[in-house]
Amino acid sequence: MRRKAAVVRRAASEALATAFLLATVIGSGIMGEQLAGGNVAIALLANTLATGAALVALILTFGPISGAHMNPAVTIASAIEGELPWRDVPGYIGAQTAGAFAGVAAAHLMFEKPLFFASQHVRAGGLQLWSEFVATFGLLAVIWGCSRSRAHAVPFAVAAYITAAYWFTASTSFANPAVTLARTASDTFAGIRLADAPGFIAAQLAGAVAATYIFRWFK
């Protein structure tokens, strides 16, 4: 019973943390686009800064409870490394996905949008998929590299990396299957067309697994 209660608490932590992450991503995208006067660079900058700041706060807040993965790719990589039991992975991923959609809905409500509406934002092509592989590989590299020697720096390193990756990747660095899936339900600045999501998710998982095994070799 004690273990079951702990698993439920960790899953709830992942759901809540991921909900706040998506509320930040979607909400700041809407706000940035509204205030940028058509300047996409300024809208992206607003989206980037809000996401990076939120990541620091969320990892510091929820990290002690569940690890603050907020990302199925991170959860799977953690299970590969033995840091999370495989039996806990489905609960984590389910909670992250549910939380992601809840965050999208919360952002839409704040900005008087439909609760969910399918994105028409096309993000297709091999260069986009390569970008997602690179983005997620880099994210896991930062996590594994920092956690082994400077664990206290992980929240800041992850946020700094994602902030940079918004700008150096052609896809603006989704690097997260739950985020990708939830963003298909938002036809806003941060959205992605449902047809493009499976390729993104496959590339993200491949990047996460590749980084995990390479950093295992680096030990």
C-alpha distance (Angstrom), angle and dihedral (degrees) to the residues before:
residue distance angle dihedral
M1 . . .
R2 3.79 . .
R3 3.81 92.2 .
K4 3.80 91.4 46.8
A5 3.81 91.1 52.4
A6 3.81 90.4 49.2
V7 3.81 91.6 50.4
V8 3.80 90.8 50.4
R9 3.80 91.2 49.9
R10 3.80 91.8 50.2
A11 3.81 92.0 47.8
A12 3.81 90.8 49.5
S13 3.80 88.9 50.0
E14 3.81 90.6 52.9
A15 3.80 91.8 48.0
L16 3.80 93.8 49.9
A17 3.80 94.7 43.7
T18 3.81 92.5 48.8
A19 3.80 91.0 47.1
F20 3.80 90.7 55.9
L21 3.80 90.5 46.2
L22 3.81 92.5 54.3
A23 3.80 92.7 42.7
T24 3.80 86.2 55.8
V25 3.80 95.6 46.1
I26 3.81 95.5 46.3
G27 3.80 97.7 35.0
S28 3.79 95.4 48.6
G29 3.80 89.6 46.4
I30 3.79 91.2 54.6
M31 3.81 93.3 44.1
G32 3.79 92.6 45.3
E33 3.79 92.5 50.8
Q34 3.80 92.2 47.3
L35 3.80 93.4 51.0
A36 3.81 99.7 36.9
G37 3.79 95.7 74.1
G38 3.79 92.7 -135.3
N39 3.81 95.3 -45.8
V40 3.80 102.5 132.4
A41 3.81 93.3 -169.6
I42 3.80 91.8 58.8
A43 3.80 91.6 45.7
L44 3.80 90.4 51.6
L45 3.80 91.3 47.1
A46 3.81 90.9 53.6
N47 3.81 90.3 47.5
T48 3.80 90.8 48.7
L49 3.79 97.8 48.9
A50 3.79 93.5 46.7
T51 3.80 92.4 49.4
G52 3.80 93.9 47.8
A53 3.80 92.7 48.5
A54 3.79 92.2 47.3
L55 3.80 91.8 50.6
V56 3.80 92.1 57.9
A57 3.80 92.1 48.9
L58 3.80 95.4 43.8
I59 3.82 96.2 47.1
L60 3.80 91.2 48.2
T61 3.82 90.9 47.6
F62 3.79 102.4 42.5
G63 3.80 100.8 23.9
P64 3.83 94.7 87.5
I65 3.82 90.3 52.4
S66 3.79 105.7 44.0
G67 3.80 107.0 -8.7
A68 3.82 90.5 -97.9
H69 3.79 93.4 -109.8
M70 3.83 93.8 157.9
N71 3.79 83.9 175.6
P72 3.83 132.2 82.0
A73 3.81 90.0 -147.6
V74 3.80 90.4 58.7
T75 3.80 90.9 45.3
I76 3.81 93.0 52.2
A77 3.80 91.3 45.6
S78 3.82 89.7 50.8
A79 3.80 90.2 52.2
I80 3.81 90.9 49.6
E81 3.80 88.5 54.4
G82 3.80 92.5 47.5
E83 3.80 93.9 -114.9
L84 3.81 92.4 117.6
P85 3.83 126.0 34.1
W86 3.79 112.1 -112.4
R87 3.79 89.3 -129.0
D88 3.81 88.7 65.1
V89 3.81 94.8 51.8
P90 3.85 98.1 84.6
G91 3.80 91.3 50.9
Y92 3.79 92.1 49.2
I93 3.80 93.6 48.0
G94 3.79 93.2 45.0
A95 3.80 90.9 50.2
Q96 3.81 92.8 46.6
T97 3.80 92.0 50.3
A98 3.80 94.2 46.5
G99 3.80 90.7 46.1
A100 3.80 91.2 49.4
F101 3.80 92.6 56.1
A102 3.80 90.6 44.6
G103 3.80 89.1 54.0
V104 3.80 91.5 50.9
A105 3.81 90.0 51.0
A106 3.81 91.5 48.2
A107 3.80 92.0 52.4
H108 3.80 92.5 46.9
L109 3.81 91.1 51.5
M110 3.81 91.5 51.8
F111 3.80 91.1 54.3
E112 3.82 97.7 39.3
K113 3.79 94.7 -110.4
P114 3.81 126.7 141.2
L115 3.79 111.2 -80.4
F116 3.82 89.8 -111.7
F117 3.79 128.8 -1.4
A118 3.79 125.5 171.4
S119 3.78 115.8 -103.4
Q120 3.79 119.3 -121.3
H121 3.82 92.9 -170.5
V122 3.82 105.6 127.5
R123 3.81 114.5 -141.3
A124 3.79 101.6 165.4
G125 3.79 137.7 142.4
G126 3.76 141.8 64.1
L127 3.79 94.6 -78.7
Q128 3.81 90.4 57.6
L129 3.81 90.9 50.7
W130 3.79 92.3 47.4
S131 3.79 88.2 50.2
E132 3.81 90.6 54.6
F133 3.80 91.4 48.8
V134 3.81 90.4 51.4
A135 3.81 93.2 43.6
T136 3.79 94.3 51.4
F137 3.79 94.2 40.7
G138 3.79 88.4 54.4
L139 3.79 92.8 47.2
L140 3.81 92.8 54.1
A141 3.79 90.9 42.9
V142 3.80 89.3 56.4
I143 3.80 92.2 46.8
W144 3.81 95.4 48.7
G145 3.78 95.3 39.3
C146 3.81 94.7 50.3
S147 3.81 99.1 36.4
R148 3.80 92.6 59.9
S149 3.79 96.9 55.1
R150 3.81 109.4 9.6
A151 3.80 107.7 25.3
H152 3.81 91.9 163.1
A153 3.81 89.0 62.8
V154 3.81 96.2 55.7
P155 3.84 96.8 95.2
F156 3.79 91.8 52.2
A157 3.81 95.1 40.9
V158 3.81 93.0 49.8
A159 3.79 92.2 47.6
A160 3.79 92.1 47.2
Y161 3.80 91.9 49.1
I162 3.81 94.6 48.7
T163 3.80 90.4 46.6
A164 3.81 89.4 54.5
A165 3.80 94.5 41.2
Y166 3.81 91.6 57.0
W167 3.79 84.8 67.9
F168 3.79 107.0 33.1
T169 3.81 97.4 48.2
A170 3.79 123.8 73.0
S171 3.81 90.5 -136.5
T172 3.85 95.2 51.3
S173 3.79 89.1 -116.4
F174 3.79 111.4 -83.5
A175 3.84 88.4 170.7
N176 3.81 91.5 169.0
P177 3.84 129.5 86.3
A178 3.83 94.6 -153.1
V179 3.80 91.3 49.4
T180 3.80 90.4 47.3
L181 3.79 94.0 51.0
A182 3.81 94.2 46.0
R183 3.80 92.8 48.1
T184 3.82 89.2 61.6
A185 3.82 85.6 71.9
S186 3.81 93.9 59.2
D187 3.79 120.8 73.8
T188 3.79 90.6 -164.8
F189 3.79 137.8 103.1
A190 3.83 92.6 -68.0
G191 3.81 97.7 43.8
I192 3.78 131.3 118.0
R193 3.79 128.7 -158.5
L194 3.82 112.8 -106.1
A195 3.81 91.3 -126.6
D196 3.81 89.9 60.7
A197 3.80 96.7 48.2
P198 3.85 100.4 80.9
G199 3.80 92.4 57.7
F200 3.80 91.1 48.0
I201 3.79 91.8 50.3
A202 3.80 93.5 48.1
A203 3.81 91.3 50.0
Q204 3.81 91.5 47.4
L205 3.80 93.4 51.6
A206 3.80 91.3 46.3
G207 3.81 91.0 51.4
A208 3.79 92.6 48.2
V209 3.80 94.0 49.5
A210 3.81 92.6 45.3
A211 3.80 92.7 51.6
T212 3.80 91.7 46.4
Y213 3.79 93.9 54.5
I214 3.79 93.9 42.6
F215 3.80 91.7 51.8
R216 3.79 89.6 47.1
W217 3.82 86.6 56.6
F218 3.81 90.0 48.6
K219 3.81 91.7 60.3
